[in-house]
Protein backbone atom coordinates (compact mmCIF):
# COMPACT_ATOMS: atom_id res chain seq x y z
CA UNK A 1 0.00 0.00 0.00
CA UNK A 2 2.84 2.37 0.81
CA UNK A 3 4.50 1.62 -2.53
CA UNK A 4 1.30 2.45 -4.41
CA UNK A 5 0.99 5.75 -2.52
CA UNK A 6 4.59 6.61 -3.46
CA UNK A 7 3.86 5.89 -7.12
CA UNK A 8 0.77 8.12 -7.06
CA UNK A 9 2.72 10.94 -5.40
CA UNK A 10 5.54 10.61 -7.94
CA UNK A 11 3.07 10.83 -10.82
CA UNK A 12 1.26 13.81 -9.31
CA UNK A 13 4.21 15.89 -8.14
CA UNK A 14 7.13 14.72 -10.31
CA UNK A 15 6.22 16.82 -13.36
CA UNK A 16 5.53 19.87 -11.20
CA UNK A 17 8.65 19.78 -9.02
CA UNK A 18 11.31 18.48 -11.43
CA UNK A 19 11.89 20.45 -14.65
CA UNK A 20 13.56 17.61 -16.65
CA UNK A 21 10.56 15.41 -15.86
CA UNK A 22 8.24 18.09 -17.22
CA UNK A 23 10.23 18.24 -20.47
CA UNK A 24 10.21 14.43 -20.88
CA UNK A 25 6.74 13.66 -19.59
CA UNK A 26 6.04 10.66 -21.83
CA UNK A 27 9.27 8.94 -20.86
CA UNK A 28 8.57 9.69 -17.19
CA UNK A 29 5.15 8.05 -17.38
CA UNK A 30 6.63 5.05 -19.17
CA UNK A 31 9.24 4.57 -16.43
CA UNK A 32 6.69 5.09 -13.64
CA UNK A 33 4.32 2.60 -15.26
CA UNK A 34 7.03 -0.05 -15.66
CA UNK A 35 8.27 0.44 -12.09
CA UNK A 36 4.74 0.33 -10.70
CA UNK A 37 3.95 -2.89 -12.58
CA UNK A 38 7.23 -4.41 -11.39
CA UNK A 39 6.71 -3.36 -7.73
CA UNK A 40 3.15 -4.65 -7.74
CA UNK A 41 4.25 -7.97 -9.22
CA UNK A 42 2.28 -7.54 -12.45
CA UNK A 43 5.24 -7.17 -14.79
CA UNK A 44 5.56 -10.19 -17.03
CA UNK A 45 5.36 -11.52 -20.57
CA UNK A 46 1.58 -11.02 -20.77
CA UNK A 47 1.92 -7.33 -19.92
CA UNK A 48 4.75 -6.83 -22.42
CA UNK A 49 2.78 -8.58 -25.16
CA UNK A 50 -0.34 -6.50 -24.46
CA UNK A 51 1.74 -3.29 -24.48
CA UNK A 52 3.21 -4.18 -27.86
CA UNK A 53 -0.07 -5.33 -29.40
CA UNK A 54 -2.68 -2.83 -28.17
CA UNK A 55 -1.56 0.65 -29.31
CA UNK A 56 -1.37 -0.09 -33.05
CA UNK A 57 -4.84 1.21 -33.85
CA UNK A 58 -4.17 4.45 -31.97
CA UNK A 59 -0.77 4.84 -33.62
CA UNK A 60 -2.30 4.32 -37.05
CA UNK A 61 -5.06 6.86 -36.37
CA UNK A 62 -2.55 9.47 -35.16
CA UNK A 63 -0.36 8.95 -38.23
CA UNK A 64 -3.28 9.18 -40.66
CA UNK A 65 -4.80 12.30 -39.09
CA UNK A 66 -1.37 13.90 -38.61
CA UNK A 67 -0.54 13.37 -42.28
CA UNK A 68 -3.96 14.66 -43.31
CA UNK A 69 -3.60 17.86 -41.31
CA UNK A 70 -0.04 18.28 -42.59
CA UNK A 71 -1.21 17.99 -46.18
CA UNK A 72 -4.16 20.34 -45.58
CA UNK A 73 -2.22 22.90 -43.55
CA UNK A 74 -2.03 25.49 -46.34
CA UNK A 75 -5.77 25.29 -46.98
CA UNK A 76 -6.56 25.37 -43.24
CA UNK A 77 -4.36 28.47 -42.80
CA UNK A 78 -6.23 30.18 -45.64
CA UNK A 79 -9.55 29.19 -44.11
CA UNK A 80 -8.60 30.55 -40.71
CA UNK A 81 -7.24 33.75 -42.27
CA UNK A 82 -10.64 34.22 -43.93
CA UNK A 83 -12.60 33.44 -40.75
CA UNK A 84 -10.70 35.81 -38.44
CA UNK A 85 -11.97 39.06 -40.04
CA UNK A 86 -15.53 37.72 -39.89
CA UNK A 87 -15.08 36.93 -36.21
CA UNK A 88 -13.66 40.38 -35.57
CA UNK A 89 -16.70 42.00 -37.13
CA UNK A 90 -19.16 39.74 -35.29
CA UNK A 91 -17.47 39.78 -31.89
CA UNK A 92 -16.44 43.42 -31.98
CA UNK A 93 -14.06 45.21 -29.64
CA UNK A 94 -13.46 42.49 -26.98
CA UNK A 95 -12.07 40.13 -29.61
CA UNK A 96 -9.85 42.84 -31.14
CA UNK A 97 -8.42 43.63 -27.68
CA UNK A 98 -7.84 39.95 -27.02
CA UNK A 99 -5.95 39.62 -30.32
CA UNK A 100 -3.76 42.61 -29.44
CA UNK A 101 -2.78 40.99 -26.13
CA UNK A 102 -2.06 37.62 -27.70
CA UNK A 103 -0.02 39.25 -30.54
CA UNK A 104 -0.26 36.38 -32.96
CA UNK A 105 0.85 33.58 -30.60
CA UNK A 106 -2.10 31.41 -31.55
CA UNK A 107 -1.71 31.75 -35.33
CA UNK A 108 1.75 33.24 -35.97
CA UNK A 109 2.12 34.94 -39.30
CA UNK A 110 -1.47 36.09 -39.56
CA UNK A 111 -2.08 39.85 -39.43
CA UNK A 112 -3.28 41.26 -36.14
TABELWO-V355802 format. One record per residue. N is the residue number from 0. RES is the residue in one letter. SS is DSSP state (H for helix, E for strand, L for the rest). Layout:
BEGIN
n=N res=RES ss=SS
n=N res=RES ss=SS
END
This chain:
BEGIN
n=0 res=X ss=L
n=1 res=X ss=H
n=2 res=X ss=H
n=3 res=X ss=H
n=4 res=X ss=H
n=5 res=X ss=H
n=6 res=X ss=H
n=7 res=X ss=H
n=8 res=X ss=H
n=9 res=X ss=H
n=10 res=X ss=H
n=11 res=X ss=H
n=12 res=X ss=H
n=13 res=X ss=H
n=14 res=X ss=H
n=15 res=X ss=H
n=16 res=X ss=H
n=17 res=X ss=L
n=18 res=X ss=H
n=19 res=X ss=H
n=20 res=X ss=H
n=21 res=X ss=H
n=22 res=X ss=H
n=23 res=X ss=L
n=24 res=X ss=H
n=25 res=X ss=H
n=26 res=X ss=H
n=27 res=X ss=H
n=28 res=X ss=H
n=29 res=X ss=H
n=30 res=X ss=H
n=31 res=X ss=H
n=32 res=X ss=H
n=33 res=X ss=H
n=34 res=X ss=H
n=35 res=X ss=H
n=36 res=X ss=H
n=37 res=X ss=H
n=38 res=X ss=H
n=39 res=X ss=L
n=40 res=X ss=L
n=41 res=X ss=L
n=42 res=X ss=L
n=43 res=X ss=L
n=44 res=X ss=H
n=45 res=X ss=H
n=46 res=X ss=H
n=47 res=X ss=H
n=48 res=X ss=H
n=49 res=X ss=H
n=50 res=X ss=H
n=51 res=X ss=H
n=52 res=X ss=H
n=53 res=X ss=H
n=54 res=X ss=L
n=55 res=X ss=H
n=56 res=X ss=H
n=57 res=X ss=H
n=58 res=X ss=H
n=59 res=X ss=H
n=60 res=X ss=H
n=61 res=X ss=H
n=62 res=X ss=H
n=63 res=X ss=H
n=64 res=X ss=H
n=65 res=X ss=H
n=66 res=X ss=H
n=67 res=X ss=H
n=68 res=X ss=H
n=69 res=X ss=H
n=70 res=X ss=H
n=71 res=X ss=L
n=72 res=X ss=H
n=73 res=X ss=H
n=74 res=X ss=H
n=75 res=X ss=H
n=76 res=X ss=H
n=77 res=X ss=H
n=78 res=X ss=H
n=79 res=X ss=H
n=80 res=X ss=H
n=81 res=X ss=H
n=82 res=X ss=H
n=83 res=X ss=H
n=84 res=X ss=H
n=85 res=X ss=H
n=86 res=X ss=H
n=87 res=X ss=H
n=88 res=X ss=H
n=89 res=X ss=H
n=90 res=X ss=H
n=91 res=X ss=L
n=92 res=X ss=H
n=93 res=X ss=H
n=94 res=X ss=H
n=95 res=X ss=H
n=96 res=X ss=H
n=97 res=X ss=H
n=98 res=X ss=H
n=99 res=X ss=H
n=100 res=X ss=H
n=101 res=X ss=H
n=102 res=X ss=L
n=103 res=X ss=L
n=104 res=X ss=L
n=105 res=X ss=L
n=106 res=X ss=L
n=107 res=X ss=L
n=108 res=X ss=L
n=109 res=X ss=L
n=110 res=X ss=L
n=111 res=X ss=L
END
